[in-house]
Amino acid sequence: MSKRTPVVTENPWRRLAACTDARIGLGRAGISLPTRELLAFQLAHARARDAVHLPLDTDRLMAELAELNSPLLQHAPVHLESQAGDRMTYLQRPDLGRRLSQQACDRLDGLGHTGDSPTDLALVVADGLSSHGVQLHAVPLLRVFLDALAAGGESWELAPIVVVSRGRVAIGDDVGQRLNARCVVVLIGERPGLSSPDSLGVYLTWGPKPGLTDVSRNCISNIRPAGLSATEASQRMIYLLREARRLQVSGVPLKDRSQESVIEQGIENFLLR
């Protein structure tokens, strides 16, 4: 019997796929992609679409937040909505996702966080463009972060955790100002990629108020098991919070130098000096 020629011509770069989620060395079948790669692409695309369109299960998220056991949390979490009334409107009108509904404004104003004594930190959780990422990673990250912040020995007064349905990053500015917070940290689902439909991002802003741009924010991105771990993300959050409070700035003037102590092969990385 003659030996059959393999249908798929393997690519020698394929072995590098073990090191990355990127599509590399896919091989070919004739002049086309192998069927397995085509199906894998379609599955990844479907997962990314689901992450964008799937509404956040806020009942489940609020229940998980209420179970967080931290001495820093003195108030029950609050659920609000942006001015985008439904998911499709939210996707087509980003500006509405940056503003709180009138009912949400009234509720925050009614919490009584006004006066001459501002709160140190407001934590906001928004679905963003990946409710999947928020559903999976927001509470685990907050659990690690709150434990580490409490163990740090510094005094931090926290406002109630606020969950905003159909919220964009900038909605944290309005929330932070209405809660009279010196700093706001927004946990939000990132725009999904074909290999990362579940990424969580964190944005930190000192002195939040409506009208600020991304120049005023520090971002920590790609928080997920296959990216930045919750422990490392928490360490960076606390570093930026401490520095923001010390310098009273965020964004471009505030650099993340939390990794400068990295030692590579026993020699300090000269690029980080």
Accessible surface in RSA format (square Angstrom, percent):
REM  Atomic radii and reference values for relative SASA: ProtOr
REM  Chains: A
REM  Algorithm: Lee & Richards
REM  Probe-radius: 1.40
REM  Slices: 20
REM RES _ NUM      All-atoms   Total-Side   Main-Chain    Non-polar    All polar
REM                ABS   REL    ABS   REL    ABS   REL    ABS   REL    ABS   REL
RES MET A   1   243.20 125.9 156.62 103.7  86.58 206.2 129.19 109.8 114.01 151.0
RES SER A   2   105.73  89.3  78.15 104.3  27.58  63.5  53.50 113.9  52.23  73.2
RES LYS A   3   200.92  98.0 167.18 102.6  33.73  80.3 118.18 106.4  82.74  88.1
RES ARG A   4   204.36  85.8 185.66  94.6  18.70  44.5  78.78 107.7 125.58  76.1
RES THR A   5   120.26  85.5  98.06  99.4  22.20  52.9  66.94  89.9  53.31  80.6
RES PRO A   6   105.64  77.0  84.25  76.8  21.39  77.8  96.09  79.3   9.55  59.4
RES VAL A   7   116.63  76.7  97.20  88.0  19.42  46.8 104.43  90.7  12.20  33.1
RES VAL A   8    35.19  23.2  28.37  25.7   6.82  16.4  28.37  24.7   6.82  18.5
RES THR A   9    64.33  45.8  58.56  59.4   5.77  13.8  43.13  57.9  21.20  32.0
RES GLU A  10    97.72  56.1  78.70  59.5  19.02  45.3  57.27 110.8  40.45  33.0
RES ASN A  11    51.52  35.5  45.74  44.2   5.78  13.9   5.03  12.1  46.49  44.9
RES PRO A  12   100.60  73.3  84.26  76.8  16.34  59.4  98.01  80.9   2.59  16.1
RES TRP A  13   152.59  61.2 151.48  73.3   1.11   2.6 124.57  66.4  28.02  45.5
RES ARG A  14    87.28  36.6  84.59  43.1   2.69   6.4  28.34  38.7  58.94  35.7
RES ARG A  15   178.36  74.9 156.94  80.0  21.42  51.0  76.22 104.2 102.15  61.9
RES LEU A  16    66.99  37.3  66.81  47.8   0.18   0.4  66.81  46.9   0.18   0.5
RES ALA A  17    31.23  28.7  19.10  29.5  12.13  27.6  19.48  27.4  11.75  31.1
RES ALA A  18    99.61  91.6  53.15  82.0  46.45 105.7  65.71  92.5  33.90  89.8
RES CYS A  19   108.77  82.3  69.88  77.9  38.90  91.4  35.58  90.1  73.20  78.9
RES THR A  20    60.08  42.7  41.07  41.6  19.01  45.3  36.05  48.4  24.04  36.3
RES ASP A  21    82.10  57.5  61.24  61.0  20.86  49.3  20.22  47.6  61.89  61.7
RES ALA A  22    60.71  55.8  45.34  70.0  15.38  35.0  54.06  76.1   6.66  17.6
RES ARG A  23    93.51  39.3  59.28  30.2  34.23  81.5  39.99  54.7  53.52  32.4
RES ILE A  24    55.28  31.5  50.82  37.9   4.45  10.7  54.53  39.3   0.74   2.0
RES GLY A  25     9.30  11.5   0.00   N/A   9.30  11.5   1.24   3.4   8.06  18.0
RES LEU A  26    36.36  20.3  32.79  23.5   3.58   9.0  32.81  23.0   3.56   9.6
RES GLY A  27    15.18  18.7   0.00   N/A  15.18  18.7   4.99  13.7  10.19  22.8
RES ARG A  28   126.44  53.1 126.44  64.5   0.00   0.0  42.33  57.9  84.11  51.0
RES ALA A  29    28.65  26.3  19.20  29.6   9.45  21.5  20.57  29.0   8.08  21.4
RES GLY A  30    47.93  59.1   0.00   N/A  47.93  59.1  38.93 106.8   9.01  20.2
RES ILE A  31   180.91 102.9 144.93 108.0  35.98  86.7 150.42 108.3  30.49  82.7
RES SER A  32    66.69  56.4  57.63  76.9   9.05  20.9  36.01  76.7  30.67  43.0
RES LEU A  33    81.22  45.2  65.90  47.1  15.31  38.5  66.29  46.6  14.93  40.2
RES PRO A  34     0.99   0.7   0.74   0.7   0.24   0.9   0.99   0.8   0.00   0.0
RES THR A  35    95.40  67.9  89.32  90.5   6.08  14.5  53.51  71.9  41.89  63.3
RES ARG A  36   112.80  47.4  99.99  51.0  12.81  30.5  67.06  91.6  45.74  27.7
RES GLU A  37    16.15   9.3  14.34  10.8   1.81   4.3   1.40   2.7  14.75  12.0
RES LEU A  38    81.94  45.6  81.94  58.6   0.00   0.0  81.94  57.5   0.00   0.0
RES LEU A  39   104.72  58.3 100.20  71.7   4.52  11.4 100.66  70.7   4.06  10.9
RES ALA A  40    44.53  40.9  36.63  56.5   7.90  18.0  41.34  58.2   3.19   8.5
RES PHE A  41    80.56  40.3  80.56  49.9   0.00   0.0  80.56  48.8   0.00   0.0
RES GLN A  42    95.98  53.7  89.09  65.1   6.89  16.4  33.43  71.2  62.55  47.4
RES LEU A  43    90.85  50.6  86.12  61.6   4.73  11.9  90.32  63.4   0.53   1.4
RES ALA A  44    11.34  10.4   8.30  12.8   3.04   6.9  10.41  14.7   0.93   2.5
RES HIS A  45    83.83  45.8  83.83  58.3   0.00   0.0  39.83  41.0  44.00  51.2
RES ALA A  46    45.91  42.2  42.65  65.8   3.26   7.4  45.77  64.5   0.14   0.4
RES ARG A  47   132.67  55.7 128.35  65.4   4.32  10.3  32.91  45.0  99.76  60.5
RES ALA A  48    11.67  10.7  11.32  17.5   0.35   0.8  11.65  16.4   0.01   0.0
RES ARG A  49   132.08  55.5 129.85  66.2   2.23   5.3  28.32  38.7 103.76  62.9
RES ASP A  50    89.36  62.6  86.94  86.5   2.42   5.7  20.74  48.8  68.62  68.4
RES ALA A  51     1.83   1.7   0.30   0.5   1.53   3.5   1.59   2.2   0.24   0.6
RES VAL A  52    30.10  19.8  30.10  27.2   0.00   0.0  30.10  26.2   0.00   0.0
RES HIS A  53    76.25  41.7  68.77  47.8   7.48  19.1  47.72  49.2  28.52  33.2
RES LEU A  54    97.67  54.4  94.38  67.5   3.28   8.3  97.35  68.4   0.32   0.9
RES PRO A  55    92.74  67.6  81.93  74.7  10.81  39.3  83.44  68.9   9.30  57.8
RES LEU A  56    16.75   9.3   1.45   1.0  15.30  38.5   1.45   1.0  15.30  41.2
RES ASP A  57    69.31  48.5  61.29  61.0   8.01  19.0  26.76  63.0  42.55  42.4
RES THR A  58    24.02  17.1  22.10  22.4   1.92   4.6   4.28   5.8  19.74  29.8
RES ASP A  59   119.92  84.0 110.17 109.7   9.74  23.0  34.21  80.5  85.71  85.5
RES ARG A  60   112.37  47.2 104.62  53.3   7.75  18.5  41.91  57.3  70.47  42.7
RES LEU A  61     0.04   0.0   0.04   0.0   0.00   0.0   0.04   0.0   0.00   0.0
RES MET A  62    38.44  19.9  36.85  24.4   1.58   3.8  37.12  31.6   1.31   1.7
RES ALA A  63    54.78  50.4  45.19  69.7   9.59  21.8  53.49  75.3   1.28   3.4
RES GLU A  64    48.71  28.0  47.20  35.7   1.50   3.6  24.78  47.9  23.92  19.5
RES LEU A  65     3.58   2.0   0.13   0.1   3.44   8.7   0.13   0.1   3.44   9.3
RES ALA A  66    68.44  62.9  38.58  59.5  29.86  67.9  41.64  58.6  26.80  71.0
RES GLU A  67   138.74  79.7 112.18  84.9  26.56  63.2  45.67  88.3  93.08  76.0
RES LEU A  68    17.77   9.9   2.41   1.7  15.36  38.6   3.88   2.7  13.88  37.4
RES ASN A  69   143.55  99.0 117.85 113.9  25.70  61.9  31.01  74.6 112.54 108.8
RES SER A  70    12.13  10.2   2.25   3.0   9.88  22.8   2.91   6.2   9.22  12.9
RES PRO A  71   100.43  73.2  80.53  73.4  19.89  72.3  92.29  76.2   8.13  50.6
RES LEU A  72    26.31  14.7  21.45  15.3   4.86  12.2  24.11  16.9   2.20   5.9
RES LEU A  73    35.00  19.5  15.10  10.8  19.89  50.0  16.09  11.3  18.90  50.9
RES GLN A  74   130.87  73.2  98.88  72.3  31.98  76.2  45.29  96.4  85.58  64.9
RES HIS A  75    87.16  47.6  67.49  46.9  19.67  50.3  46.14  47.6  41.02  47.7
RES ALA A  76    78.12  71.8  59.61  92.0  18.50  42.1  65.63  92.4  12.49  33.1
RES PRO A  77    24.09  17.6  14.08  12.8  10.01  36.4  14.27  11.8   9.82  61.0
RES VAL A  78     6.90   4.5   6.80   6.2   0.10   0.2   6.90   6.0   0.00   0.0
RES HIS A  79    54.33  29.7  45.34  31.5   8.99  23.0  24.69  25.4  29.64  34.5
RES LEU A  80     6.94   3.9   2.28   1.6   4.67  11.7   6.94   4.9   0.00   0.0
RES GLU A  81    77.90  44.7  76.07  57.6   1.82   4.3  14.14  27.4  63.75  52.1
RES SER A  82     4.75   4.0   0.00   0.0   4.75  10.9   0.00   0.0   4.75   6.7
RES GLN A  83    79.04  44.2  56.73  41.5  22.31  53.1  17.92  38.1  61.13  46.4
RES ALA A  84     0.00   0.0   0.00   0.0   0.00   0.0   0.00   0.0   0.00   0.0
RES GLY A  85    60.46  74.6   0.00   N/A  60.46  74.6  36.71 100.7  23.75  53.2
RES ASP A  86    72.92  51.1  69.66  69.3   3.27   7.7  37.91  89.2  35.01  34.9
RES ARG A  87    29.38  12.3  24.57  12.5   4.81  11.5  24.39  33.3   4.99   3.0
RES MET A  88   102.31  53.0 100.11  66.3   2.20   5.2  88.74  75.4  13.57  18.0
RES THR A  89    40.47  28.8  38.66  39.2   1.81   4.3  20.21  27.1  20.26  30.6
RES TYR A  90     0.04   0.0   0.04   0.0   0.00   0.0   0.00   0.0   0.04   0.0
RES LEU A  91    41.61  23.2  21.77  15.6  19.84  49.9  21.91  15.4  19.70  53.0
RES GLN A  92   127.80  71.5 101.62  74.3  26.18  62.3  37.82  80.5  89.98  68.2
RES ARG A  93   110.41  46.4 110.32  56.2   0.09   0.2  39.48  54.0  70.93  43.0
RES PRO A  94    50.35  36.7  50.35  45.9   0.00   0.0  50.35  41.6   0.00   0.0
RES ASP A  95    40.32  28.2  38.71  38.5   1.61   3.8  26.80  63.1  13.52  13.5
RES LEU A  96    26.39  14.7  26.39  18.9   0.00   0.0  26.39  18.5   0.00   0.0
RES GLY A  97     0.00   0.0   0.00   N/A   0.00   0.0   0.00   0.0   0.00   0.0
RES ARG A  98   113.45  47.6 105.00  53.5   8.45  20.1  25.89  35.4  87.56  53.1
RES ARG A  99   113.48  47.6 112.15  57.2   1.33   3.2  35.86  49.0  77.62  47.0
RES LEU A 100     3.64   2.0   0.00   0.0   3.64   9.2   0.00   0.0   3.64   9.8
RES SER A 101    25.63  21.7  24.49  32.7   1.14   2.6  22.34  47.6   3.29   4.6
RES GLN A 102   126.89  71.0 118.46  86.6   8.43  20.1  60.07 127.9  66.81  50.7
RES GLN A 103   148.94  83.3 141.63 103.5   7.30  17.4  47.68 101.5 101.26  76.8
RES ALA A 104     3.26   3.0   0.68   1.1   2.58   5.9   2.87   4.0   0.39   1.0
RES CYS A 105    10.70   8.1  10.70  11.9   0.00   0.0   1.78   4.5   8.92   9.6
RES ASP A 106    81.82  57.3  71.16  70.8  10.66  25.2  30.58  72.0  51.24  51.1
RES ARG A 107   119.48  50.2 108.60  55.4  10.87  25.9  42.54  58.1  76.94  46.6
RES LEU A 108     0.30   0.2   0.00   0.0   0.30   0.8   0.00   0.0   0.30   0.8
RES ASP A 109    70.60  49.5  55.10  54.8  15.50  36.6  28.72  67.6  41.88  41.8
RES GLY A 110    66.74  82.3   0.00   N/A  66.74  82.3  35.00  96.1  31.74  71.1
RES LEU A 111    67.04  37.3  40.72  29.1  26.32  66.2  44.07  30.9  22.97  61.8
RES GLY A 112    53.73  66.3   0.00   N/A  53.73  66.3  29.03  79.7  24.70  55.3
RES HIS A 113    34.26  18.7  26.45  18.4   7.81  20.0  20.51  21.1  13.75  16.0
RES THR A 114   100.86  71.7  79.36  80.5  21.50  51.2  54.06  72.6  46.80  70.8
RES GLY A 115    56.40  69.6   0.00   N/A  56.40  69.6  34.63  95.0  21.77  48.8
RES ASP A 116   149.37 104.6 116.07 115.5  33.30  78.7  40.31  94.9 109.06 108.8
RES SER A 117    97.31  82.2  77.93 104.0  19.38  44.6  43.85  93.4  53.45  74.9
RES PRO A 118    39.02  28.4  33.76  30.8   5.26  19.1  33.78  27.9   5.24  32.5
RES THR A 119     6.75   4.8   6.43   6.5   0.32   0.8   0.68   0.9   6.07   9.2
RES ASP A 120    16.40  11.5  15.08  15.0   1.32   3.1   1.04   2.4  15.36  15.3
RES LEU A 121     0.05   0.0   0.00   0.0   0.05   0.1   0.00   0.0   0.05   0.1
RES ALA A 122     0.04   0.0   0.04   0.1   0.00   0.0   0.04   0.1   0.00   0.0
RES LEU A 123     0.17   0.1   0.08   0.1   0.09   0.2   0.08   0.1   0.09   0.2
RES VAL A 124     0.00   0.0   0.00   0.0   0.00   0.0   0.00   0.0   0.00   0.0
RES VAL A 125     0.00   0.0   0.00   0.0   0.00   0.0   0.00   0.0   0.00   0.0
RES ALA A 126     0.00   0.0   0.00   0.0   0.00   0.0   0.00   0.0   0.00   0.0
RES ASP A 127     3.06   2.1   3.06   3.0   0.00   0.0   0.00   0.0   3.06   3.1
RES GLY A 128     2.06   2.5   0.00   N/A   2.06   2.5   2.06   5.7   0.00   0.0
RES LEU A 129    20.57  11.5  20.28  14.5   0.30   0.7  20.28  14.2   0.30   0.8
RES SER A 130     0.04   0.0   0.04   0.1   0.00   0.0   0.04   0.1   0.00   0.0
RES SER A 131     1.62   1.4   1.27   1.7   0.35   0.8   1.03   2.2   0.59   0.8
RES HIS A 132    72.03  39.4  70.50  49.0   1.52   3.9  41.39  42.7  30.64  35.7
RES GLY A 133     0.00   0.0   0.00   N/A   0.00   0.0   0.00   0.0   0.00   0.0
RES VAL A 134     0.00   0.0   0.00   0.0   0.00   0.0   0.00   0.0   0.00   0.0
RES GLN A 135    22.38  12.5  17.65  12.9   4.73  11.3  12.24  26.1  10.14   7.7
RES LEU A 136    74.32  41.4  61.43  43.9  12.90  32.4  62.97  44.2  11.35  30.6
RES HIS A 137    22.52  12.3  21.51  15.0   1.01   2.6  11.59  11.9  10.93  12.7
RES ALA A 138     0.00   0.0   0.00   0.0   0.00   0.0   0.00   0.0   0.00   0.0
RES VAL A 139     5.36   3.5   5.31   4.8   0.05   0.1   5.31   4.6   0.05   0.1
RES PRO A 140    54.63  39.8  53.27  48.6   1.36   4.9  54.28  44.8   0.35   2.2
RES LEU A 141     0.41   0.2   0.41   0.3   0.00   0.0   0.41   0.3   0.00   0.0
RES LEU A 142     0.00   0.0   0.00   0.0   0.00   0.0   0.00   0.0   0.00   0.0
RES ARG A 143   116.41  48.9 114.78  58.5   1.63   3.9  49.49  67.6  66.92  40.6
RES VAL A 144    50.66  33.3  46.97  42.5   3.68   8.9  49.84  43.3   0.82   2.2
RES PHE A 145     0.00   0.0   0.00   0.0   0.00   0.0   0.00   0.0   0.00   0.0
RES LEU A 146     1.66   0.9   1.63   1.2   0.03   0.1   1.63   1.1   0.03   0.1
RES ASP A 147    79.68  55.8  71.78  71.4   7.89  18.7  29.64  69.7  50.04  49.9
RES ALA A 148    40.26  37.0  27.22  42.0  13.05  29.7  35.09  49.4   5.17  13.7
RES LEU A 149     2.35   1.3   1.16   0.8   1.19   3.0   1.24   0.9   1.11   3.0
RES ALA A 150    37.27  34.3  13.05  20.1  24.23  55.1  15.92  22.4  21.35  56.6
RES ALA A 151    89.29  82.1  49.75  76.8  39.54  90.0  61.43  86.5  27.86  73.8
RES GLY A 152    34.10  42.1   0.00   N/A  34.10  42.1  12.43  34.1  21.67  48.5
RES GLY A 153    74.03  91.3   0.00   N/A  74.03  91.3  39.13 107.4  34.89  78.1
RES GLU A 154    65.06  37.4  47.34  35.8  17.72  42.2  35.54  68.7  29.52  24.1
RES SER A 155    95.27  80.5  78.65 105.0  16.62  38.3  52.96 112.8  42.31  59.3
RES TRP A 156    13.65   5.5   2.49   1.2  11.16  26.2   2.31   1.2  11.34  18.4
RES GLU A 157   105.32  60.5  99.60  75.4   5.72  13.6  37.11  71.8  68.21  55.7
RES LEU A 158     4.83   2.7   0.48   0.3   4.35  10.9   0.48   0.3   4.35  11.7
RES ALA A 159     1.30   1.2   0.00   0.0   1.30   3.0   0.08   0.1   1.22   3.2
RES PRO A 160     4.53   3.3   3.40   3.1   1.14   4.1   4.53   3.7   0.01   0.0
RES ILE A 161     4.25   2.4   3.74   2.8   0.51   1.2   3.74   2.7   0.51   1.4
RES VAL A 162     0.02   0.0   0.02   0.0   0.00   0.0   0.02   0.0   0.00   0.0
RES VAL A 163     0.00   0.0   0.00   0.0   0.00   0.0   0.00   0.0   0.00   0.0
RES VAL A 164     0.00   0.0   0.00   0.0   0.00   0.0   0.00   0.0   0.00   0.0
RES SER A 165     7.44   6.3   7.44   9.9   0.00   0.0   4.78  10.2   2.66   3.7
RES ARG A 166    37.92  15.9  37.92  19.3   0.00   0.0   3.10   4.2  34.82  21.1
RES GLY A 167     0.00   0.0   0.00   N/A   0.00   0.0   0.00   0.0   0.00   0.0
RES ARG A 168    34.43  14.5  34.19  17.4   0.24   0.6  14.42  19.7  20.02  12.1
RES VAL A 169    30.85  20.3  28.26  25.6   2.59   6.2  28.26  24.6   2.59   7.0
RES ALA A 170    23.20  21.3  18.76  28.9   4.44  10.1  18.76  26.4   4.44  11.8
RES ILE A 171     0.00   0.0   0.00   0.0   0.00   0.0   0.00   0.0   0.00   0.0
RES GLY A 172     0.38   0.5   0.00   N/A   0.38   0.5   0.38   1.0   0.00   0.0
RES ASP A 173     1.92   1.3   1.92   1.9   0.00   0.0   0.34   0.8   1.58   1.6
RES ASP A 174    20.48  14.3  20.20  20.1   0.28   0.7   4.39  10.3  16.09  16.0
RES VAL A 175     0.00   0.0   0.00   0.0   0.00   0.0   0.00   0.0   0.00   0.0
RES GLY A 176     0.00   0.0   0.00   N/A   0.00   0.0   0.00   0.0   0.00   0.0
RES GLN A 177    92.22  51.6  78.35  57.3  13.87  33.0  27.61  58.8  64.61  49.0
RES ARG A 178    71.14  29.9  62.25  31.7   8.88  21.1  13.81  18.9  57.33  34.7
RES LEU A 179     0.05   0.0   0.05   0.0   0.00   0.0   0.05   0.0   0.00   0.0
RES ASN A 180    39.06  26.9  35.29  34.1   3.78   9.1  10.17  24.5  28.90  27.9
RES ALA A 181     9.79   9.0   0.00   0.0   9.79  22.3   0.32   0.5   9.47  25.1
RES ARG A 182    91.33  38.3  84.36  43.0   6.97  16.6  23.97  32.8  67.36  40.8
RES CYS A 183     0.42   0.3   0.42   0.5   0.00   0.0   0.34   0.9   0.07   0.1
RES VAL A 184     0.44   0.3   0.44   0.4   0.00   0.0   0.44   0.4   0.00   0.0
RES VAL A 185     0.24   0.2   0.24   0.2   0.00   0.0   0.24   0.2   0.00   0.0
RES VAL A 186     3.68   2.4   3.68   3.3   0.00   0.0   3.68   3.2   0.00   0.0
RES LEU A 187     0.00   0.0   0.00   0.0   0.00   0.0   0.00   0.0   0.00   0.0
RES ILE A 188     7.63   4.3   7.63   5.7   0.00   0.0   7.63   5.5   0.00   0.0
RES GLY A 189     4.08   5.0   0.00   N/A   4.08   5.0   0.00   0.0   4.08   9.1
RES GLU A 190    33.39  19.2  28.35  21.5   5.03  12.0  20.44  39.5  12.95  10.6
RES ARG A 191   182.92  76.8 161.46  82.3  21.46  51.1  62.37  85.2 120.55  73.1
RES PRO A 192    19.98  14.6   3.00   2.7  16.98  61.7   3.00   2.5  16.98 105.6
RES GLY A 193    29.92  36.9   0.00   N/A  29.92  36.9  29.06  79.8   0.86   1.9
RES LEU A 194    65.09  36.3  54.01  38.6  11.08  27.9  54.01  37.9  11.08  29.8
RES SER A 195    49.98  42.2  32.85  43.8  17.13  39.5  15.91  33.9  34.07  47.7
RES SER A 196    22.63  19.1  22.45  30.0   0.18   0.4   4.03   8.6  18.60  26.1
RES PRO A 197    25.98  18.9  25.98  23.7   0.00   0.0  25.98  21.5   0.00   0.0
RES ASP A 198    23.41  16.4  23.41  23.3   0.00   0.0   3.00   7.1  20.41  20.4
RES SER A 199     4.65   3.9   4.65   6.2   0.00   0.0   2.73   5.8   1.92   2.7
RES LEU A 200     0.00   0.0   0.00   0.0   0.00   0.0   0.00   0.0   0.00   0.0
RES GLY A 201     0.00   0.0   0.00   N/A   0.00   0.0   0.00   0.0   0.00   0.0
RES VAL A 202     1.98   1.3   1.84   1.7   0.14   0.3   1.84   1.6   0.14   0.4
RES TYR A 203    48.80  22.8  48.46  27.6   0.34   0.9  13.82  10.4  34.99  43.1
RES LEU A 204     3.39   1.9   3.39   2.4   0.00   0.0   3.39   2.4   0.00   0.0
RES THR A 205     2.69   1.9   2.69   2.7   0.00   0.0   0.00   0.0   2.69   4.1
RES TRP A 206    43.71  17.5  33.18  16.1  10.53  24.7  20.48  10.9  23.23  37.7
RES GLY A 207    36.07  44.5   0.00   N/A  36.07  44.5  28.66  78.7   7.41  16.6
RES PRO A 208     7.66   5.6   0.59   0.5   7.07  25.7   0.59   0.5   7.07  43.9
RES LYS A 209   109.34  53.3 109.34  67.1   0.00   0.0  51.93  46.7  57.41  61.2
RES PRO A 210    76.79  56.0  53.95  49.2  22.83  83.0  57.68  47.6  19.11 118.7
RES GLY A 211    74.92  92.4   0.00   N/A  74.92  92.4  41.32 113.4  33.60  75.2
RES LEU A 212    41.88  23.3  28.72  20.5  13.15  33.1  30.90  21.7  10.97  29.5
RES THR A 213    83.01  59.0  76.47  77.5   6.54  15.6  73.13  98.2   9.88  14.9
RES ASP A 214   101.91  71.4  89.33  88.9  12.58  29.7  33.65  79.2  68.26  68.1
RES VAL A 215    95.52  62.9  90.49  81.9   5.03  12.1  94.40  82.0   1.12   3.0
RES SER A 216    28.80  24.3  26.17  34.9   2.63   6.1  10.26  21.8  18.54  26.0
RES ARG A 217    20.68   8.7   6.99   3.6  13.70  32.6   2.10   2.9  18.58  11.3
RES ASN A 218    17.85  12.3  13.91  13.4   3.93   9.5   4.33  10.4  13.51  13.1
RES CYS A 219    66.78  50.5  34.39  38.4  32.38  76.1  22.95  58.1  43.83  47.3
RES ILE A 220     8.47   4.8   4.84   3.6   3.64   8.8   8.47   6.1   0.00   0.0
RES SER A 221    57.25  48.4  46.86  62.5  10.39  23.9  13.76  29.3  43.49  60.9
RES ASN A 222    58.81  40.6  58.81  56.8   0.00   0.0  20.82  50.1  37.99  36.7
RES ILE A 223     2.90   1.6   2.90   2.2   0.00   0.0   2.90   2.1   0.00   0.0
RES ARG A 224    23.98  10.1  21.61  11.0   2.37   5.6   2.53   3.5  21.45  13.0
RES PRO A 225   116.76  85.1  79.36  72.3  37.40 135.9  88.77  73.3  27.99 173.9
RES ALA A 226    70.49  64.8  32.05  49.5  38.44  87.4  44.07  62.1  26.42  70.0
RES GLY A 227    32.94  40.6   0.00   N/A  32.94  40.6   7.90  21.7  25.04  56.1
RES LEU A 228    24.26  13.5  20.44  14.6   3.82   9.6  23.04  16.2   1.22   3.3
RES SER A 229    54.50  46.0  50.15  66.9   4.34  10.0  44.55  94.9   9.95  13.9
RES ALA A 230    29.94  27.5  22.89  35.3   7.04  16.0  22.89  32.2   7.04  18.7
RES THR A 231    75.38  53.6  74.77  75.8   0.61   1.5  47.13  63.3  28.25  42.7
RES GLU A 232    55.04  31.6  54.29  41.1   0.74   1.8  14.08  27.2  40.96  33.4
RES ALA A 233     0.00   0.0   0.00   0.0   0.00   0.0   0.00   0.0   0.00   0.0
RES SER A 234     1.19   1.0   1.19   1.6   0.00   0.0   0.77   1.6   0.43   0.6
RES GLN A 235   105.11  58.8  96.91  70.8   8.20  19.5  37.61  80.1  67.50  51.2
RES ARG A 236    55.84  23.4  55.84  28.5   0.00   0.0   0.17   0.2  55.67  33.7
RES MET A 237     1.40   0.7   0.99   0.7   0.41   1.0   1.40   1.2   0.00   0.0
RES ILE A 238    11.75   6.7  11.75   8.8   0.00   0.0  11.75   8.5   0.00   0.0
RES TYR A 239    56.94  26.6  54.45  31.0   2.49   6.5  46.75  35.1  10.19  12.6
RES LEU A 240     2.99   1.7   2.99   2.1   0.00   0.0   2.99   2.1   0.00   0.0
RES LEU A 241     1.34   0.7   0.82   0.6   0.52   1.3   0.82   0.6   0.52   1.4
RES ARG A 242    94.87  39.8  88.64  45.2   6.23  14.8  32.71  44.7  62.16  37.7
RES GLU A 243    32.69  18.8  32.69  24.7   0.00   0.0   2.18   4.2  30.51  24.9
RES ALA A 244     0.15   0.1   0.15   0.2   0.00   0.0   0.15   0.2   0.00   0.0
RES ARG A 245    68.89  28.9  62.51  31.9   6.38  15.2  29.81  40.7  39.08  23.7
RES ARG A 246   161.13  67.7 129.08  65.8  32.05  76.3  71.16  97.3  89.97  54.5
RES LEU A 247    78.74  43.9  58.36  41.7  20.38  51.2  62.17  43.7  16.57  44.6
RES GLN A 248   119.20  66.7 105.64  77.2  13.56  32.3  15.15  32.2 104.05  78.9
RES VAL A 249    48.60  32.0  44.13  39.9   4.47  10.8  48.60  42.2   0.00   0.0
RES SER A 250    10.92   9.2   1.89   2.5   9.03  20.8   0.00   0.0  10.92  15.3
RES GLY A 251     3.89   4.8   0.00   N/A   3.89   4.8   1.74   4.8   2.15   4.8
RES VAL A 252    90.64  59.6  83.23  75.3   7.41  17.8  88.86  77.2   1.78   4.8
RES PRO A 253    86.16  62.8  56.20  51.2  29.96 108.9  67.25  55.5  18.91 117.5
RES LEU A 254     4.85   2.7   2.24   1.6   2.61   6.6   2.49   1.8   2.35   6.3
RES LYS A 255   108.47  52.9 100.44  61.6   8.03  19.1  67.37  60.6  41.10  43.8
RES ASP A 256    61.81  43.3  32.24  32.1  29.57  69.9  22.14  52.1  39.67  39.6
RES ARG A 257   129.52  54.4 120.63  61.5   8.89  21.2  30.37  41.5  99.16  60.1
RES SER A 258    31.73  26.8   8.02  10.7  23.71  54.6  12.73  27.1  18.99  26.6
RES GLN A 259    57.70  32.3  56.66  41.4   1.04   2.5  29.52  62.8  28.18  21.4
RES GLU A 260    60.98  35.0  56.73  42.9   4.25  10.1  18.91  36.6  42.07  34.3
RES SER A 261    94.84  80.1  73.29  97.8  21.56  49.7  54.70 116.5  40.14  56.2
RES VAL A 262    57.63  37.9  50.89  46.1   6.74  16.2  57.50  50.0   0.13   0.4
RES ILE A 263   102.79  58.5  75.98  56.6  26.81  64.6  75.98  54.7  26.81  72.8
RES GLU A 264    91.74  52.7  84.88  64.2   6.86  16.3  30.28  58.6  61.46  50.2
RES GLN A 265   181.48 101.5 139.75 102.1  41.73  99.4  60.32 128.4 121.16  91.9
RES GLY A 266    71.11  87.7   0.00   N/A  71.11  87.7  33.68  92.4  37.43  83.8
RES ILE A 267   121.96  69.4 118.52  88.3   3.44   8.3 121.40  87.4   0.56   1.5
RES GLU A 268    77.42  44.4  68.41  51.8   9.01  21.5  13.06  25.3  64.36  52.6
RES ASN A 269    28.12  19.4  21.90  21.2   6.22  15.0   6.88  16.5  21.24  20.5
RES PHE A 270   140.61  70.3 130.24  80.7  10.37  27.0 130.24  79.0  10.37  29.7
RES LEU A 271   134.21  74.7 104.34  74.6  29.87  75.1 107.81  75.7  26.40  71.0
RES LEU A 272    64.16  35.7  55.53  39.7   8.63  21.7  59.85  42.0   4.31  11.6
RES ARG A 273   192.50  80.8 124.72  63.6  67.78 161.4  81.13 110.9 111.37  67.5
END  Absolute sums over single chains surface
CHAIN  1 A    14786.0      11883.9       2902.1       8063.1       6722.9
END  Absolute sums over all chains
TOTAL         14786.0      11883.9       2902.1       8063.1       6722.9
